Amino acid sequence: MEIEIIDNKKILISFEDANDTFGIQRLIDYAKYLQATAGSQAKQEDIDALANEINAGWWNNNKHRFIYKRLARSLSLKGYNNVLLTNDLFNIRKQKEIIKHENN
């Protein structure tokens, strides 16, 4: 690996063997991160709080997609193959009762 500084403005990094593309990509991503955050005055605790707020909002907006799919899969594994995916537990229970009566 060679590192060359050009006109105190640019850094040129050359690799003889570029087999570790994952590691090289991580290095590039880190360099981009450093460049993007160079002028930032944000504190790490502020960034962490913002990330937690975003993650909580995402989970509140999307948890139904995971919870109901898991419930439908669970019912499907128990033999209720025609369960409709819905955001309403009552409808899933009602569908379960309908299927139960159809199978009898």
ChimeraX commands (.cxc) that place a marker at each C-alpha (Angstrom):
marker #1 position 0.00,0.00,0.00 radius 0.5
marker #1 position 1.24,3.46,-0.88 radius 0.5
marker #1 position -0.02,6.73,0.55 radius 0.5
marker #1 position 0.80,9.94,-1.28 radius 0.5
marker #1 position -0.15,13.50,-0.33 radius 0.5
marker #1 position -0.62,15.76,-3.34 radius 0.5
marker #1 position -0.30,19.54,-2.88 radius 0.5
marker #1 position -1.43,19.24,0.76 radius 0.5
marker #1 position -4.98,18.90,-0.61 radius 0.5
marker #1 position -5.42,15.33,-1.77 radius 0.5
marker #1 position -4.43,11.93,-0.47 radius 0.5
marker #1 position -3.80,9.15,-2.94 radius 0.5
marker #1 position -3.88,5.60,-1.56 radius 0.5
marker #1 position -2.75,2.80,-3.84 radius 0.5
marker #1 position -3.16,-0.89,-3.12 radius 0.5
marker #1 position -1.01,-3.54,-4.76 radius 0.5
marker #1 position -3.47,-6.30,-4.00 radius 0.5
marker #1 position -7.14,-5.29,-3.98 radius 0.5
marker #1 position -8.56,-8.66,-2.92 radius 0.5
marker #1 position -10.03,-7.29,0.31 radius 0.5
marker #1 position -12.74,-5.20,-1.33 radius 0.5
marker #1 position -14.87,-5.25,1.83 radius 0.5
marker #1 position -12.07,-3.69,3.87 radius 0.5
marker #1 position -11.32,-1.14,1.17 radius 0.5
marker #1 position -15.00,-0.17,0.99 radius 0.5
marker #1 position -15.07,0.31,4.76 radius 0.5
marker #1 position -12.02,2.58,4.48 radius 0.5
marker #1 position -13.73,4.61,1.73 radius 0.5
marker #1 position -16.95,4.84,3.77 radius 0.5
marker #1 position -15.01,6.05,6.80 radius 0.5
marker #1 position -13.19,8.66,4.71 radius 0.5
marker #1 position -16.55,9.89,3.37 radius 0.5
marker #1 position -17.90,10.04,6.92 radius 0.5
marker #1 position -14.91,12.11,8.06 radius 0.5
marker #1 position -15.36,14.46,5.12 radius 0.5
marker #1 position -19.10,14.84,5.70 radius 0.5
marker #1 position -18.78,15.52,9.44 radius 0.5
marker #1 position -15.62,17.66,9.36 radius 0.5
marker #1 position -17.43,20.95,10.02 radius 0.5
marker #1 position -20.11,19.55,12.31 radius 0.5
marker #1 position -20.52,20.96,15.80 radius 0.5
marker #1 position -23.01,18.28,16.85 radius 0.5
marker #1 position -22.27,16.39,20.03 radius 0.5
marker #1 position -22.34,12.60,20.05 radius 0.5
marker #1 position -25.12,12.59,22.66 radius 0.5
marker #1 position -27.28,14.76,20.36 radius 0.5
marker #1 position -26.64,12.41,17.45 radius 0.5
marker #1 position -27.50,9.40,19.62 radius 0.5
marker #1 position -30.74,11.04,20.80 radius 0.5
marker #1 position -31.75,11.83,17.22 radius 0.5
marker #1 position -30.96,8.26,16.13 radius 0.5
marker #1 position -33.07,6.86,19.00 radius 0.5
marker #1 position -35.96,9.15,18.09 radius 0.5
marker #1 position -35.81,8.08,14.44 radius 0.5
marker #1 position -35.59,4.39,15.35 radius 0.5
marker #1 position -38.54,4.66,17.77 radius 0.5
marker #1 position -40.64,6.42,15.14 radius 0.5
marker #1 position -39.74,3.81,12.54 radius 0.5
marker #1 position -40.69,0.96,14.89 radius 0.5
marker #1 position -44.01,2.59,15.82 radius 0.5
marker #1 position -44.85,3.00,12.13 radius 0.5
marker #1 position -43.76,-0.49,11.06 radius 0.5
marker #1 position -44.20,-2.91,13.99 radius 0.5
marker #1 position -47.60,-4.02,12.70 radius 0.5
marker #1 position -45.91,-5.40,9.59 radius 0.5
marker #1 position -43.79,-7.76,11.70 radius 0.5
marker #1 position -46.20,-8.64,14.49 radius 0.5
marker #1 position -49.14,-9.53,12.24 radius 0.5
marker #1 position -46.99,-11.43,9.75 radius 0.5
marker #1 position -45.57,-13.47,12.61 radius 0.5
marker #1 position -49.06,-14.18,13.93 radius 0.5
marker #1 position -50.30,-15.18,10.47 radius 0.5
marker #1 position -47.26,-17.44,10.00 radius 0.5
marker #1 position -47.88,-19.01,13.39 radius 0.5
marker #1 position -51.51,-19.70,12.47 radius 0.5
marker #1 position -50.42,-21.04,9.09 radius 0.5
marker #1 position -48.03,-23.49,10.76 radius 0.5
marker #1 position -50.95,-24.70,12.86 radius 0.5
marker #1 position -52.92,-25.58,9.73 radius 0.5
marker #1 position -54.75,-22.35,9.06 radius 0.5
marker #1 position -53.32,-21.78,5.59 radius 0.5
marker #1 position -55.90,-19.26,4.37 radius 0.5
marker #1 position -55.33,-16.63,7.06 radius 0.5
marker #1 position -55.49,-13.14,5.63 radius 0.5
marker #1 position -52.75,-10.72,6.62 radius 0.5
marker #1 position -54.49,-7.79,8.21 radius 0.5
marker #1 position -53.70,-5.07,10.69 radius 0.5
marker #1 position -56.72,-5.97,12.79 radius 0.5
marker #1 position -56.38,-8.88,15.23 radius 0.5
marker #1 position -60.15,-9.27,15.35 radius 0.5
marker #1 position -60.24,-9.97,11.61 radius 0.5
marker #1 position -57.49,-12.58,11.95 radius 0.5
marker #1 position -59.40,-14.29,14.75 radius 0.5
marker #1 position -62.62,-14.12,12.73 radius 0.5
marker #1 position -60.83,-15.57,9.69 radius 0.5
marker #1 position -59.49,-18.36,11.90 radius 0.5
marker #1 position -63.04,-19.18,13.04 radius 0.5
marker #1 position -64.33,-19.20,9.43 radius 0.5
marker #1 position -61.57,-21.55,8.31 radius 0.5
marker #1 position -62.21,-23.81,11.31 radius 0.5
marker #1 position -65.89,-24.09,10.37 radius 0.5
marker #1 position -65.02,-24.70,6.68 radius 0.5
marker #1 position -62.72,-27.58,7.64 radius 0.5
marker #1 position -65.41,-29.28,9.79 radius 0.5
marker link #1:1,2 radius 0.2
marker link #1:2,3 radius 0.2
marker link #1:3,4 radius 0.2
marker link #1:4,5 radius 0.2
marker link #1:5,6 radius 0.2
marker link #1:6,7 radius 0.2
marker link #1:7,8 radius 0.2
marker link #1:8,9 radius 0.2
marker link #1:9,10 radius 0.2
marker link #1:10,11 radius 0.2
marker link #1:11,12 radius 0.2
marker link #1:12,13 radius 0.2
marker link #1:13,14 radius 0.2
marker link #1:14,15 radius 0.2
marker link #1:15,16 radius 0.2
marker link #1:16,17 radius 0.2
marker link #1:17,18 radius 0.2
marker link #1:18,19 radius 0.2
marker link #1:19,20 radius 0.2
marker link #1:20,21 radius 0.2
marker link #1:21,22 radius 0.2
marker link #1:22,23 radius 0.2
marker link #1:23,24 radius 0.2
marker link #1:24,25 radius 0.2
marker link #1:25,26 radius 0.2
marker link #1:26,27 radius 0.2
marker link #1:27,28 radius 0.2
marker link #1:28,29 radius 0.2
marker link #1:29,30 radius 0.2
marker link #1:30,31 radius 0.2
marker link #1:31,32 radius 0.2
marker link #1:32,33 radius 0.2
marker link #1:33,34 radius 0.2
marker link #1:34,35 radius 0.2
marker link #1:35,36 radius 0.2
marker link #1:36,37 radius 0.2
marker link #1:37,38 radius 0.2
marker link #1:38,39 radius 0.2
marker link #1:39,40 radius 0.2
marker link #1:40,41 radius 0.2
marker link #1:41,42 radius 0.2
marker link #1:42,43 radius 0.2
marker link #1:43,44 radius 0.2
marker link #1:44,45 radius 0.2
marker link #1:45,46 radius 0.2
marker link #1:46,47 radius 0.2
marker link #1:47,48 radius 0.2
marker link #1:48,49 radius 0.2
marker link #1:49,50 radius 0.2
marker link #1:50,51 radius 0.2
marker link #1:51,52 radius 0.2
marker link #1:52,53 radius 0.2
marker link #1:53,54 radius 0.2
marker link #1:54,55 radius 0.2
marker link #1:55,56 radius 0.2
marker link #1:56,57 radius 0.2
marker link #1:57,58 radius 0.2
marker link #1:58,59 radius 0.2
marker link #1:59,60 radius 0.2
marker link #1:60,61 radius 0.2
marker link #1:61,62 radius 0.2
marker link #1:62,63 radius 0.2
marker link #1:63,64 radius 0.2
marker link #1:64,65 radius 0.2
marker link #1:65,66 radius 0.2
marker link #1:66,67 radius 0.2
marker link #1:67,68 radius 0.2
marker link #1:68,69 radius 0.2
marker link #1:69,70 radius 0.2
marker link #1:70,71 radius 0.2
marker link #1:71,72 radius 0.2
marker link #1:72,73 radius 0.2
marker link #1:73,74 radius 0.2
marker link #1:74,75 radius 0.2
marker link #1:75,76 radius 0.2
marker link #1:76,77 radius 0.2
marker link #1:77,78 radius 0.2
marker link #1:78,79 radius 0.2
marker link #1:79,80 radius 0.2
marker link #1:80,81 radius 0.2
marker link #1:81,82 radius 0.2
marker link #1:82,83 radius 0.2
marker link #1:83,84 radius 0.2
marker link #1:84,85 radius 0.2
marker link #1:85,86 radius 0.2
marker link #1:86,87 radius 0.2
marker link #1:87,88 radius 0.2
marker link #1:88,89 radius 0.2
marker link #1:89,90 radius 0.2
marker link #1:90,91 radius 0.2
marker link #1:91,92 radius 0.2
marker link #1:92,93 radius 0.2
marker link #1:93,94 radius 0.2
marker link #1:94,95 radius 0.2
marker link #1:95,96 radius 0.2
marker link #1:96,97 radius 0.2
marker link #1:97,98 radius 0.2
marker link #1:98,99 radius 0.2
marker link #1:99,100 radius 0.2
marker link #1:100,101 radius 0.2
marker link #1:101,102 radius 0.2
marker link #1:102,103 radius 0.2
marker link #1:103,104 radius 0.2
view
